[in-house]
Amino acid sequence: MRSVLSVSLPKKLATDLDVLSKETGRNKSDIVKESLAEFLWENRFRRMKKRLQNKAKAAGFVTDDDVFKAIS
């Protein structure tokens, strides 16, 4: 199922999107979908990383060296 989302863009962002669309031959919708998918993936990754860092720190793993020492 698809949803339609209407977004208001600042002039500069809209212009940059137009330019990228013309340069790449891709439609604006595809560019925005890909950009949003990447943003959401990065956001999920950062949240997971933060949760894991907190757990690692609580377990005494503060640096990469701490991890390497534990697994060596």
N, CA, C, O and CB atoms as a CASP TS submission, in Angstrom:
PFRMAT TS
TARGET T0000
AUTHOR 0000-0000-0000
METHOD Language model
MODEL 1
PARENT N/A
ATOM      1  N   MET     1       0.831  -1.175   0.000  1.00  0.00           N
ATOM      2  CA  MET     1       0.000   0.000   0.000  1.00  0.00           C
ATOM      3  C   MET     1       0.882   1.246   0.000  1.00  0.00           C
ATOM      4  O   MET     1       1.895   1.303   0.697  1.00  0.00           O
ATOM      5  CB  MET     1      -0.949  -0.006   1.207  1.00  0.00           C
ATOM      6  N   ARG     2       0.495   2.211  -0.765  1.00  0.00           N
ATOM      7  CA  ARG     2       1.260   3.454  -0.849  1.00  0.00           C
ATOM      8  C   ARG     2       0.500   4.576  -0.159  1.00  0.00           C
ATOM      9  O   ARG     2      -0.728   4.558  -0.069  1.00  0.00           O
ATOM     10  CB  ARG     2       1.551   3.825  -2.319  1.00  0.00           C
ATOM     11  N   SER     3       1.251   5.542   0.321  1.00  0.00           N
ATOM     12  CA  SER     3       0.679   6.748   0.909  1.00  0.00           C
ATOM     13  C   SER     3       1.211   7.940   0.145  1.00  0.00           C
ATOM     14  O   SER     3       2.318   7.906  -0.392  1.00  0.00           O
ATOM     15  CB  SER     3       1.012   6.861   2.428  1.00  0.00           C
ATOM     16  N   VAL     4       0.433   8.972   0.101  1.00  0.00           N
ATOM     17  CA  VAL     4       0.860  10.212  -0.540  1.00  0.00           C
ATOM     18  C   VAL     4       1.168  11.208   0.564  1.00  0.00           C
ATOM     19  O   VAL     4       0.386  11.388   1.497  1.00  0.00           O
ATOM     20  CB  VAL     4      -0.234  10.767  -1.525  1.00  0.00           C
ATOM     21  N   LEU     5       2.325  11.854   0.442  1.00  0.00           N
ATOM     22  CA  LEU     5       2.762  12.836   1.420  1.00  0.00           C
ATOM     23  C   LEU     5       3.073  14.126   0.683  1.00  0.00           C
ATOM     24  O   LEU     5       3.861  14.137  -0.262  1.00  0.00           O
ATOM     25  CB  LEU     5       3.999  12.332   2.223  1.00  0.00           C
ATOM     26  N   SER     6       2.465  15.184   1.110  1.00  0.00           N
ATOM     27  CA  SER     6       2.721  16.489   0.500  1.00  0.00           C
ATOM     28  C   SER     6       3.657  17.254   1.426  1.00  0.00           C
ATOM     29  O   SER     6       3.390  17.384   2.621  1.00  0.00           O
ATOM     30  CB  SER     6       1.384  17.287   0.251  1.00  0.00           C
ATOM     31  N   VAL     7       4.753  17.758   0.872  1.00  0.00           N
ATOM     32  CA  VAL     7       5.766  18.432   1.678  1.00  0.00           C
ATOM     33  C   VAL     7       6.056  19.803   1.099  1.00  0.00           C
ATOM     34  O   VAL     7       6.209  19.962  -0.112  1.00  0.00           O
ATOM     35  CB  VAL     7       7.056  17.596   1.752  1.00  0.00           C
ATOM     36  N   SER     8       6.128  20.786   1.973  1.00  0.00           N
ATOM     37  CA  SER     8       6.503  22.138   1.565  1.00  0.00           C
ATOM     38  C   SER     8       8.018  22.282   1.743  1.00  0.00           C
ATOM     39  O   SER     8       8.552  22.036   2.824  1.00  0.00           O
ATOM     40  CB  SER     8       5.722  23.227   2.399  1.00  0.00           C
ATOM     41  N   LEU     9       8.697  22.683   0.669  1.00  0.00           N
ATOM     42  CA  LEU     9      10.152  22.821   0.713  1.00  0.00           C
ATOM     43  C   LEU     9      10.557  24.280   0.619  1.00  0.00           C
ATOM     44  O   LEU     9       9.919  25.061  -0.087  1.00  0.00           O
ATOM     45  CB  LEU     9      10.804  22.021  -0.416  1.00  0.00           C
ATOM     46  N   PRO    10      11.622  24.655   1.330  1.00  0.00           N
ATOM     47  CA  PRO    10      12.175  25.988   1.128  1.00  0.00           C
ATOM     48  C   PRO    10      12.661  26.107  -0.319  1.00  0.00           C
ATOM     49  O   PRO    10      13.031  25.107  -0.935  1.00  0.00           O
ATOM     50  CB  PRO    10      13.337  26.271   2.134  1.00  0.00           C
ATOM     51  N   LYS    11      12.661  27.302  -0.850  1.00  0.00           N
ATOM     52  CA  LYS    11      13.012  27.543  -2.251  1.00  0.00           C
ATOM     53  C   LYS    11      14.354  26.913  -2.623  1.00  0.00           C
ATOM     54  O   LYS    11      14.461  26.265  -3.664  1.00  0.00           O
ATOM     55  CB  LYS    11      13.052  29.041  -2.528  1.00  0.00           C
ATOM     56  N   LYS    12      15.373  27.095  -1.791  1.00  0.00           N
ATOM     57  CA  LYS    12      16.715  26.578  -2.096  1.00  0.00           C
ATOM     58  C   LYS    12      16.695  25.057  -2.195  1.00  0.00           C
ATOM     59  O   LYS    12      17.296  24.485  -3.105  1.00  0.00           O
ATOM     60  CB  LYS    12      17.729  27.027  -1.019  1.00  0.00           C
ATOM     61  N   LEU    13      16.017  24.407  -1.274  1.00  0.00           N
ATOM     62  CA  LEU    13      15.948  22.950  -1.298  1.00  0.00           C
ATOM     63  C   LEU    13      15.188  22.459  -2.527  1.00  0.00           C
ATOM     64  O   LEU    13      15.575  21.469  -3.147  1.00  0.00           O
ATOM     65  CB  LEU    13      15.282  22.426  -0.021  1.00  0.00           C
ATOM     66  N   ALA    14      14.119  23.145  -2.874  1.00  0.00           N
ATOM     67  CA  ALA    14      13.351  22.779  -4.070  1.00  0.00           C
ATOM     68  C   ALA    14      14.197  22.951  -5.327  1.00  0.00           C
ATOM     69  O   ALA    14      14.149  22.119  -6.233  1.00  0.00           O
ATOM     70  CB  ALA    14      12.069  23.631  -4.173  1.00  0.00           C
ATOM     71  N   THR    15      14.967  24.031  -5.377  1.00  0.00           N
ATOM     72  CA  THR    15      15.845  24.280  -6.525  1.00  0.00           C
ATOM     73  C   THR    15      16.921  23.205  -6.618  1.00  0.00           C
ATOM     74  O   THR    15      17.195  22.683  -7.699  1.00  0.00           O
ATOM     75  CB  THR    15      16.496  25.676  -6.421  1.00  0.00           C
ATOM     76  N   ASP    16      17.531  22.874  -5.476  1.00  0.00           N
ATOM     77  CA  ASP    16      18.562  21.827  -5.464  1.00  0.00           C
ATOM     78  C   ASP    16      17.985  20.491  -5.921  1.00  0.00           C
ATOM     79  O   ASP    16      18.647  19.740  -6.638  1.00  0.00           O
ATOM     80  CB  ASP    16      19.170  21.684  -4.055  1.00  0.00           C
ATOM     81  N   LEU    17      16.767  20.195  -5.513  1.00  0.00           N
ATOM     82  CA  LEU    17      16.110  18.955  -5.925  1.00  0.00           C
ATOM     83  C   LEU    17      15.847  18.957  -7.428  1.00  0.00           C
ATOM     84  O   LEU    17      16.057  17.947  -8.099  1.00  0.00           O
ATOM     85  CB  LEU    17      14.792  18.760  -5.155  1.00  0.00           C
ATOM     86  N   ASP    18      15.390  20.086  -7.955  1.00  0.00           N
ATOM     87  CA  ASP    18      15.168  20.207  -9.403  1.00  0.00           C
ATOM     88  C   ASP    18      16.460  19.975 -10.180  1.00  0.00           C
ATOM     89  O   ASP    18      16.480  19.247 -11.173  1.00  0.00           O
ATOM     90  CB  ASP    18      14.594  21.594  -9.745  1.00  0.00           C
ATOM     91  N   VAL    19      17.532  20.599  -9.716  1.00  0.00           N
ATOM     92  CA  VAL    19      18.831  20.468 -10.389  1.00  0.00           C
ATOM     93  C   VAL    19      19.297  19.014 -10.361  1.00  0.00           C
ATOM     94  O   VAL    19      19.723  18.479 -11.385  1.00  0.00           O
ATOM     95  CB  VAL    19      19.890  21.382  -9.721  1.00  0.00           C
ATOM     96  N   LEU    20      19.217  18.379  -9.202  1.00  0.00           N
ATOM     97  CA  LEU    20      19.641  16.984  -9.090  1.00  0.00           C
ATOM     98  C   LEU    20      18.800  16.082  -9.984  1.00  0.00           C
ATOM     99  O   LEU    20      19.323  15.161 -10.611  1.00  0.00           O
ATOM    100  CB  LEU    20      19.553  16.514  -7.637  1.00  0.00           C
ATOM    101  N   SER    21      17.515  16.341 -10.040  1.00  0.00           N
ATOM    102  CA  SER    21      16.619  15.554 -10.884  1.00  0.00           C
ATOM    103  C   SER    21      17.022  15.661 -12.351  1.00  0.00           C
ATOM    104  O   SER    21      17.067  14.661 -13.068  1.00  0.00           O
ATOM    105  CB  SER    21      15.167  16.013 -10.699  1.00  0.00           C
ATOM    106  N   LYS    22      17.311  16.871 -12.785  1.00  0.00           N
ATOM    107  CA  LYS    22      17.702  17.081 -14.182  1.00  0.00           C
ATOM    108  C   LYS    22      19.072  16.477 -14.477  1.00  0.00           C
ATOM    109  O   LYS    22      19.280  15.883 -15.535  1.00  0.00           O
ATOM    110  CB  LYS    22      17.711  18.573 -14.511  1.00  0.00           C
ATOM    111  N   GLU    23      20.009  16.634 -13.533  1.00  0.00           N
ATOM    112  CA  GLU    23      21.367  16.113 -13.742  1.00  0.00           C
ATOM    113  C   GLU    23      21.401  14.590 -13.795  1.00  0.00           C
ATOM    114  O   GLU    23      22.179  14.007 -14.551  1.00  0.00           O
ATOM    115  CB  GLU    23      22.289  16.604 -12.637  1.00  0.00           C
ATOM    116  N   THR    24      20.566  13.953 -12.999  1.00  0.00           N
ATOM    117  CA  THR    24      20.604  12.494 -12.903  1.00  0.00           C
ATOM    118  C   THR    24      19.563  11.805 -13.772  1.00  0.00           C
ATOM    119  O   THR    24      19.639  10.596 -13.992  1.00  0.00           O
ATOM    120  CB  THR    24      20.412  12.077 -11.478  1.00  0.00           C
ATOM    121  N   GLY    25      18.592  12.563 -14.266  1.00  0.00           N
ATOM    122  CA  GLY    25      17.520  11.974 -15.057  1.00  0.00           C
ATOM    123  C   GLY    25      16.523  11.184 -14.223  1.00  0.00           C
ATOM    124  O   GLY    25      15.724  10.415 -14.757  1.00  0.00           O
ATOM    125  N   ARG    26      16.573  11.377 -12.921  1.00  0.00           N
ATOM    126  CA  ARG    26      15.651  10.682 -12.016  1.00  0.00           C
ATOM    127  C   ARG    26      14.522  11.625 -11.634  1.00  0.00           C
ATOM    128  O   ARG    26      14.708  12.841 -11.586  1.00  0.00           O
ATOM    129  CB  ARG    26      16.389  10.166 -10.744  1.00  0.00           C
ATOM    130  N   ASN    27      13.353  11.062 -11.364  1.00  0.00           N
ATOM    131  CA  ASN    27      12.267  11.952 -10.962  1.00  0.00           C
ATOM    132  C   ASN    27      12.424  12.339  -9.491  1.00  0.00           C
ATOM    133  O   ASN    27      13.048  11.628  -8.702  1.00  0.00           O
ATOM    134  CB  ASN    27      10.893  11.281 -11.203  1.00  0.00           C
ATOM    135  N   LYS    28      11.845  13.475  -9.153  1.00  0.00           N
ATOM    136  CA  LYS    28      12.002  14.032  -7.807  1.00  0.00           C
ATOM    137  C   LYS    28      11.449  13.100  -6.738  1.00  0.00           C
ATOM    138  O   LYS    28      12.015  12.989  -5.651  1.00  0.00           O
ATOM    139  CB  LYS    28      11.314  15.384  -7.715  1.00  0.00           C
ATOM    140  N   SER    29      10.364  12.443  -7.040  1.00  0.00           N
ATOM    141  CA  SER    29       9.758  11.530  -6.073  1.00  0.00           C
ATOM    142  C   SER    29      10.724  10.413  -5.689  1.00  0.00           C
ATOM    143  O   SER    29      10.851  10.081  -4.510  1.00  0.00           O
ATOM    144  CB  SER    29       8.465  10.936  -6.639  1.00  0.00           C
ATOM    145  N   ASP    30      11.402   9.834  -6.670  1.00  0.00           N
ATOM    146  CA  ASP    30      12.365   8.762  -6.386  1.00  0.00           C
ATOM    147  C   ASP    30      13.539   9.268  -5.548  1.00  0.00           C
ATOM    148  O   ASP    30      14.007   8.576  -4.644  1.00  0.00           O
ATOM    149  CB  ASP    30      12.885   8.156  -7.694  1.00  0.00           C
ATOM    150  N   ILE    31      14.006  10.469  -5.850  1.00  0.00           N
ATOM    151  CA  ILE    31      15.118  11.051  -5.089  1.00  0.00           C
ATOM    152  C   ILE    31      14.701  11.264  -3.639  1.00  0.00           C
ATOM    153  O   ILE    31      15.452  10.936  -2.720  1.00  0.00           O
ATOM    154  CB  ILE    31      15.577  12.391  -5.719  1.00  0.00           C
ATOM    155  N   VAL    32      13.515  11.808  -3.435  1.00  0.00           N
ATOM    156  CA  VAL    32      13.027  12.061  -2.075  1.00  0.00           C
ATOM    157  C   VAL    32      12.804  10.746  -1.330  1.00  0.00           C
ATOM    158  O   VAL    32      13.146  10.647  -0.151  1.00  0.00           O
ATOM    159  CB  VAL    32      11.719  12.881  -2.112  1.00  0.00           C
ATOM    160  N   LYS    33      12.238   9.733  -1.994  1.00  0.00           N
ATOM    161  CA  LYS    33      12.027   8.431  -1.344  1.00  0.00           C
ATOM    162  C   LYS    33      13.354   7.820  -0.915  1.00  0.00           C
ATOM    163  O   LYS    33      13.475   7.317   0.202  1.00  0.00           O
ATOM    164  CB  LYS    33      11.284   7.467  -2.289  1.00  0.00           C
ATOM    165  N   GLU    34      14.348   7.862  -1.797  1.00  0.00           N
ATOM    166  CA  GLU    34      15.653   7.306  -1.460  1.00  0.00           C
ATOM    167  C   GLU    34      16.296   8.082  -0.313  1.00  0.00           C
ATOM    168  O   GLU    34      16.869   7.490   0.602  1.00  0.00           O
ATOM    169  CB  GLU    34      16.571   7.316  -2.688  1.00  0.00           C
ATOM    170  N   SER    35      16.199   9.402  -0.368  1.00  0.00           N
ATOM    171  CA  SER    35      16.784  10.238   0.681  1.00  0.00           C
ATOM    172  C   SER    35      16.125   9.969   2.030  1.00  0.00           C
ATOM    173  O   SER    35      16.812   9.871   3.048  1.00  0.00           O
ATOM    174  CB  SER    35      16.651  11.721   0.319  1.00  0.00           C
ATOM    175  N   LEU    36      14.813   9.850   2.044  1.00  0.00           N
ATOM    176  CA  LEU    36      14.093   9.578   3.283  1.00  0.00           C
ATOM    177  C   LEU    36      14.443   8.192   3.818  1.00  0.00           C
ATOM    178  O   LEU    36      14.628   8.024   5.023  1.00  0.00           O
ATOM    179  CB  LEU    36      12.580   9.697   3.061  1.00  0.00           C
ATOM    180  N   ALA    37      14.533   7.213   2.946  1.00  0.00           N
ATOM    181  CA  ALA    37      14.895   5.858   3.372  1.00  0.00           C
ATOM    182  C   ALA    37      16.285   5.854   4.012  1.00  0.00           C
ATOM    183  O   ALA    37      16.487   5.214   5.044  1.00  0.00           O
ATOM    184  CB  ALA    37      14.853   4.881   2.171  1.00  0.00           C
ATOM    185  N   GLU    38      17.238   6.557   3.411  1.00  0.00           N
ATOM    186  CA  GLU    38      18.588   6.639   3.968  1.00  0.00           C
ATOM    187  C   GLU    38      18.579   7.360   5.310  1.00  0.00           C
ATOM    188  O   GLU    38      19.252   6.932   6.248  1.00  0.00           O
ATOM    189  CB  GLU    38      19.530   7.355   2.991  1.00  0.00           C
ATOM    190  N   PHE    39      17.822   8.448   5.408  1.00  0.00           N
ATOM    191  CA  PHE    39      17.728   9.198   6.659  1.00  0.00           C
ATOM    192  C   PHE    39      17.163   8.316   7.772  1.00  0.00           C
ATOM    193  O   PHE    39      17.699   8.291   8.880  1.00  0.00           O
ATOM    194  CB  PHE    39      16.850  10.452   6.473  1.00  0.00           C
ATOM    195  N   LEU    40      16.087   7.594   7.477  1.00  0.00           N
ATOM    196  CA  LEU    40      15.461   6.735   8.484  1.00  0.00           C
ATOM    197  C   LEU    40      16.394   5.601   8.901  1.00  0.00           C
ATOM    198  O   LEU    40      16.456   5.258  10.082  1.00  0.00           O
ATOM    199  CB  LEU    40      14.145   6.160   7.949  1.00  0.00           C
ATOM    200  N   TRP    41      17.121   5.013   7.948  1.00  0.00           N
ATOM    201  CA  TRP    41      18.074   3.951   8.269  1.00  0.00           C
ATOM    202  C   TRP    41      19.172   4.481   9.184  1.00  0.00           C
ATOM    203  O   TRP    41      19.506   3.850  10.187  1.00  0.00           O
ATOM    204  CB  TRP    41      18.685   3.364   6.983  1.00  0.00           C
ATOM    205  N   GLU    42      19.738   5.645   8.837  1.00  0.00           N
ATOM    206  CA  GLU    42      20.802   6.238   9.652  1.00  0.00           C
ATOM    207  C   GLU    42      20.299   6.567  11.049  1.00  0.00           C
ATOM    208  O   GLU    42      21.015   6.377  12.031  1.00  0.00           O
ATOM    209  CB  GLU    42      21.352   7.502   8.981  1.00  0.00           C
ATOM    210  N   ASN    43      19.068   7.060  11.139  1.00  0.00           N
ATOM    211  CA  ASN    43      18.485   7.392  12.432  1.00  0.00           C
ATOM    212  C   ASN    43      18.334   6.134  13.293  1.00  0.00           C
ATOM    213  O   ASN    43      18.674   6.145  14.477  1.00  0.00           O
ATOM    214  CB  ASN    43      17.120   8.081  12.244  1.00  0.00           C
ATOM    215  N   ARG    44      17.827   5.054  12.700  1.00  0.00           N
ATOM    216  CA  ARG    44      17.697   3.788  13.440  1.00  0.00           C
ATOM    217  C   ARG    44      19.071   3.280  13.872  1.00  0.00           C
ATOM    218  O   ARG    44      19.233   2.797  14.993  1.00  0.00           O
ATOM    219  CB  ARG    44      16.980   2.718  12.574  1.00  0.00           C
ATOM    220  N   PHE    45      20.054   3.389  12.987  1.00  0.00           N
ATOM    221  CA  PHE    45      21.411   2.944  13.300  1.00  0.00           C
ATOM    222  C   PHE    45      21.978   3.723  14.485  1.00  0.00           C
ATOM    223  O   PHE    45      22.548   3.129  15.401  1.00  0.00           O
ATOM    224  CB  PHE    45      22.326   3.104  12.073  1.00  0.00           C
ATOM    225  N   ARG    46      21.826   5.046  14.475  1.00  0.00           N
ATOM    226  CA  ARG    46      22.353   5.876  15.565  1.00  0.00           C
ATOM    227  C   ARG    46      21.691   5.533  16.898  1.00  0.00           C
ATOM    228  O   ARG    46      22.363   5.454  17.927  1.00  0.00           O
ATOM    229  CB  ARG    46      22.147   7.364  15.248  1.00  0.00           C
ATOM    230  N   ARG    47      20.363   5.327  16.877  1.00  0.00           N
ATOM    231  CA  ARG    47      19.652   4.979  18.114  1.00  0.00           C
ATOM    232  C   ARG    47      20.125   3.627  18.647  1.00  0.00           C
ATOM    233  O   ARG    47      20.332   3.466  19.850  1.00  0.00           O
ATOM    234  CB  ARG    47      18.126   4.950  17.873  1.00  0.00           C
ATOM    235  N   MET    48      20.295   2.658  17.747  1.00  0.00           N
ATOM    236  CA  MET    48      20.769   1.336  18.162  1.00  0.00           C
ATOM    237  C   MET    48      22.191   1.434  18.710  1.00  0.00           C
ATOM    238  O   MET    48      22.516   0.824  19.729  1.00  0.00           O
ATOM    239  CB  MET    48      20.716   0.340  16.978  1.00  0.00           C
ATOM    240  N   LYS    49      23.026   2.199  18.032  1.00  0.00           N
ATOM    241  CA  LYS    49      24.410   2.370  18.466  1.00  0.00           C
ATOM    242  C   LYS    49      24.458   2.971  19.864  1.00  0.00           C
ATOM    243  O   LYS    49      25.244   2.535  20.705  1.00  0.00           O
ATOM    244  CB  LYS    49      25.184   3.256  17.477  1.00  0.00           C
ATOM    245  N   LYS    50      23.622   3.968  20.113  1.00  0.00           N
ATOM    246  CA  LYS    50      23.595   4.618  21.423  1.00  0.00           C
ATOM    247  C   LYS    50      23.164   3.626  22.506  1.00  0.00           C
ATOM    248  O   LYS    50      23.760   3.580  23.583  1.00  0.00           O
ATOM    249  CB  LYS    50      22.644   5.835  21.403  1.00  0.00           C
ATOM    250  N   ARG    51      22.121   2.828  22.214  1.00  0.00           N
ATOM    251  CA  ARG    51      21.674   1.829  23.193  1.00  0.00           C
ATOM    252  C   ARG    51      22.781   0.818  23.485  1.00  0.00           C
ATOM    253  O   ARG    51      23.026   0.467  24.639  1.00  0.00           O
ATOM    254  CB  ARG    51      20.414   1.100  22.684  1.00  0.00           C
ATOM    255  N   LEU    52      23.445   0.356  22.430  1.00  0.00           N
ATOM    256  CA  LEU    52      24.505  -0.630  22.616  1.00  0.00           C
ATOM    257  C   LEU    52      25.718  -0.032  23.315  1.00  0.00           C
ATOM    258  O   LEU    52      26.370  -0.707  24.112  1.00  0.00           O
ATOM    259  CB  LEU    52      24.917  -1.213  21.278  1.00  0.00           C
ATOM    260  N   GLN    53      26.028   1.231  23.022  1.00  0.00           N
ATOM    261  CA  GLN    53      27.152   1.879  23.693  1.00  0.00           C
ATOM    262  C   GLN    53      26.882   1.993  25.189  1.00  0.00           C
ATOM    263  O   GLN    53      27.779   1.779  26.004  1.00  0.00           O
ATOM    264  CB  GLN    53      27.416   3.270  23.090  1.00  0.00           C
ATOM    265  N   ASN    54      25.643   2.331  25.547  1.00  0.00           N
ATOM    266  CA  ASN    54      25.299   2.436  26.967  1.00  0.00           C
ATOM    267  C   ASN    54      25.431   1.083  27.662  1.00  0.00           C
ATOM    268  O   ASN    54      25.933   1.009  28.784  1.00  0.00           O
ATOM    269  CB  ASN    54      23.871   2.979  27.134  1.00  0.00           C
ATOM    270  N   LYS    55      24.984   0.018  27.006  1.00  0.00           N
ATOM    271  CA  LYS    55      25.109  -1.326  27.583  1.00  0.00           C
ATOM    272  C   LYS    55      26.575  -1.736  27.681  1.00  0.00           C
ATOM    273  O   LYS    55      26.995  -2.320  28.680  1.00  0.00           O
ATOM    274  CB  LYS    55      24.326  -2.353  26.738  1.00  0.00           C
ATOM    275  N   ALA    56      27.349  -1.429  26.647  1.00  0.00           N
ATOM    276  CA  ALA    56      28.771  -1.772  26.653  1.00  0.00           C
ATOM    277  C   ALA    56      29.492  -1.024  27.766  1.00  0.00           C
ATOM    278  O   ALA    56      30.321  -1.597  28.473  1.00  0.00           O
ATOM    279  CB  ALA    56      29.414  -1.451  25.292  1.00  0.00           C
ATOM    280  N   LYS    57      29.175   0.251  27.917  1.00  0.00           N
ATOM    281  CA  LYS    57      29.809   1.056  28.957  1.00  0.00           C
ATOM    282  C   LYS    57      29.477   0.493  30.336  1.00  0.00           C
ATOM    283  O   LYS    57      30.348   0.421  31.202  1.00  0.00           O
ATOM    284  CB  LYS    57      29.361   2.530  28.854  1.00  0.00           C
ATOM    285  N   ALA    58      28.225   0.095  30.544  1.00  0.00           N
ATOM    286  CA  ALA    58      27.810  -0.488  31.824  1.00  0.00           C
ATOM    287  C   ALA    58      28.546  -1.799  32.096  1.00  0.00           C
ATOM    288  O   ALA    58      28.757  -2.170  33.250  1.00  0.00           O
ATOM    289  CB  ALA    58      26.292  -0.725  31.837  1.00  0.00           C
ATOM    290  N   ALA    59      28.934  -2.494  31.032  1.00  0.00           N
ATOM    291  CA  ALA    59      29.663  -3.757  31.171  1.00  0.00           C
ATOM    292  C   ALA    59      31.175  -3.544  31.246  1.00  0.00           C
ATOM    293  O   ALA    59      31.934  -4.508  31.357  1.00  0.00           O
ATOM    294  CB  ALA    59      29.331  -4.680  30.007  1.00  0.00           C
ATOM    295  N   GLY    60      31.613  -2.286  31.186  1.00  0.00           N
ATOM    296  CA  GLY    60      33.033  -1.992  31.314  1.00  0.00           C
ATOM    297  C   GLY    60      33.784  -1.830  30.010  1.00  0.00           C
ATOM    298  O   GLY    60      35.010  -1.716  30.006  1.00  0.00           O
ATOM    299  N   PHE    61      33.063  -1.820  28.911  1.00  0.00           N
ATOM    300  CA  PHE    61      33.697  -1.617  27.608  1.00  0.00           C
ATOM    301  C   PHE    61      33.539  -0.152  27.206  1.00  0.00           C
ATOM    302  O   PHE    61      32.468   0.277  26.778  1.00  0.00           O
ATOM    303  CB  PHE    61      33.077  -2.561  26.525  1.00  0.00           C
ATOM    304  N   VAL    62      34.626   0.605  27.352  1.00  0.00           N
ATOM    305  CA  VAL    62      34.564   2.033  27.056  1.00  0.00           C
ATOM    306  C   VAL    62      35.256   2.360  25.736  1.00  0.00           C
ATOM    307  O   VAL    62      34.803   3.225  24.986  1.00  0.00           O
ATOM    308  CB  VAL    62      35.197   2.834  28.188  1.00  0.00           C
ATOM    309  N   THR    63      36.344   1.670  25.464  1.00  0.00           N
ATOM    310  CA  THR    63      37.117   1.945  24.250  1.00  0.00           C
ATOM    311  C   THR    63      37.183   0.704  23.363  1.00  0.00           C
ATOM    312  O   THR    63      36.823  -0.397  23.780  1.00  0.00           O
ATOM    313  CB  THR    63      38.542   2.420  24.609  1.00  0.00           C
ATOM    314  N   ASP    64      37.646   0.905  22.148  1.00  0.00           N
ATOM    315  CA  ASP    64      37.872  -0.235  21.250  1.00  0.00           C
ATOM    316  C   ASP    64      38.889  -1.196  21.855  1.00  0.00           C
ATOM    317  O   ASP    64      38.767  -2.412  21.705  1.00  0.00           O
ATOM    318  CB  ASP    64      38.355   0.248  19.865  1.00  0.00           C
ATOM    319  N   ASP    65      39.886  -0.653  22.536  1.00  0.00           N
ATOM    320  CA  ASP    65      40.903  -1.498  23.170  1.00  0.00           C
ATOM    321  C   ASP    65      40.280  -2.429  24.206  1.00  0.00           C
ATOM    322  O   ASP    65      40.696  -3.580  24.338  1.00  0.00           O
ATOM    323  CB  ASP    65      41.985  -0.631  23.830  1.00  0.00           C
ATOM    324  N   ASP    66      39.282  -1.936  24.942  1.00  0.00           N
ATOM    325  CA  ASP    66      38.592  -2.782  25.921  1.00  0.00           C
ATOM    326  C   ASP    66      37.962  -3.992  25.236  1.00  0.00           C
ATOM    327  O   ASP    66      38.023  -5.109  25.750  1.00  0.00           O
ATOM    328  CB  ASP    66      37.511  -1.973  26.672  1.00  0.00           C
ATOM    329  N   VAL    67      37.367  -3.763  24.090  1.00  0.00           N
ATOM    330  CA  VAL    67      36.728  -4.848  23.341  1.00  0.00           C
ATOM    331  C   VAL    67      37.784  -5.818  22.827  1.00  0.00           C
ATOM    332  O   VAL    67      37.638  -7.031  22.976  1.00  0.00           O
ATOM    333  CB  VAL    67      35.893  -4.289  22.166  1.00  0.00           C
ATOM    334  N   PHE    68      38.846  -5.291  22.224  1.00  0.00           N
ATOM    335  CA  PHE    68      39.904  -6.149  21.681  1.00  0.00           C
ATOM    336  C   PHE    68      40.556  -6.998  22.776  1.00  0.00           C
ATOM    337  O   PHE    68      40.863  -8.169  22.555  1.00  0.00           O
ATOM    338  CB  PHE    68      40.969  -5.296  20.979  1.00  0.00           C
ATOM    339  N   LYS    69      40.767  -6.406  23.956  1.00  0.00           N
ATOM    340  CA  LYS    69      41.357  -7.160  25.067  1.00  0.00           C
ATOM    341  C   LYS    69      40.432  -8.295  25.491  1.00  0.00           C
ATOM    342  O   LYS    69      40.896  -9.388  25.817  1.00  0.00           O
ATOM    343  CB  LYS    69      41.643  -6.230  26.265  1.00  0.00           C
ATOM    344  N   ALA    70      39.140  -8.043  25.487  1.00  0.00           N
ATOM    345  CA  ALA    70      38.173  -9.055  25.930  1.00  0.00           C
ATOM    346  C   ALA    70      38.067 -10.220  24.957  1.00  0.00           C
ATOM    347  O   ALA    70      37.803 -11.351  25.364  1.00  0.00           O
ATOM    348  CB  ALA    70      36.807  -8.424  26.115  1.00  0.00           C
ATOM    349  N   ILE    71      38.270  -9.950  23.683  1.00  0.00           N
ATOM    350  CA  ILE    71      38.103 -11.027  22.698  1.00  0.00           C
ATOM    351  C   ILE    71      39.427 -11.662  22.279  1.00  0.00           C
ATOM    352  O   ILE    71      39.436 -12.642  21.534  1.00  0.00           O
ATOM    353  CB  ILE    71      37.394 -10.496  21.473  1.00  0.00           C
ATOM    354  N   SER    72      40.528 -11.116  22.747  1.00  0.00           N
ATOM    355  CA  SER    72      41.851 -11.661  22.371  1.00  0.00           C
ATOM    356  C   SER    72      42.275 -12.762  23.307  1.00  0.00           C
ATOM    357  O   SER    72      43.354 -13.332  23.143  1.00  0.00           O
ATOM    358  CB  SER    72      42.912 -10.560  22.365  1.00  0.00           C
TER
END
